[in-house]
């Protein structure tokens, strides 16, 4: 159990809020200098509003990930709200994660379920949803998400490993 918990806390194995990158985000000016609702823009070398046209959605996602990792969930929600791609599976995965972290469990469940409905192979959404189910002591439902991760090619992935460990230990990701 201690080894499993150590795995969950190892930074190189951690995905932060829906990222495809297993390394924690490197703090940038977004978290060290920018105020609520703003994101660092490398081109202008300044903090700009999250909905500024100089930013694209990938930059916004990077900011959401960084803010979530820093525990600034409300700030991350503001940046996520500025996304222009609409209600995509990745947006709904982030929304579910942020809602979960801010105690809005029912809304988080709805967001995860929407992400999965949009893309049944979204193993990250399934993993985060499964971890929420573990927190709710809904182990059979969490195991069903783990089975779906494996059925969608996620065997050996972070999504599978983190949910399997959560089911075994009760320890879930908060970033």
Steps between C-alpha positions, in 0.01 A plus 500: 500500500785740582659428162170571326462829685857594412420432134211743521717769649791459260508814284631325190198271499240767555266643242372836603141571414462334171842547351666266253830569677599293801728768648355768726471835325789739543379817673490796266398859542138378479529375858781723625392842370159497333187596688169317500359450150825577320760286326861569408542569129854436375449716191408815689702403811204602715201359680193518277136418560428133445268581210761715323519419129879469520454169686392171348321217677817295544657793686186530710513127576859537611394780732208296637735210569756725670238677711340169602837358599555811715164439669349813346184323387275806479758681285527190281120501457515858371760408240306189401190714449696701242553192281372550147478137384166446672380197691763248393601189687823658624320815620246288684778290655664816637163635613424176684839504669466862614143449621611190693784689664269783607243267657239524225466124477174465308608756240838325477330167436288657225810650337691170507200315360469758222872466419462123476183529290690724256799263492456155655877444466583803718688294756610803698137601560425140597792497745406828667134392511603167649707678763199710591299178532770364734464814714126431510566135598333381177760232440299287255441806280867598527601148392262531204689813389829311542364220280400757238846659506649159428239430229594828330871418478607661827672200659833614646415870466503758777120506483481128573776493761374797698143369512611146587714640782212718622272197510761305696612773741224761505760766412392722211660783305428857597686647203 
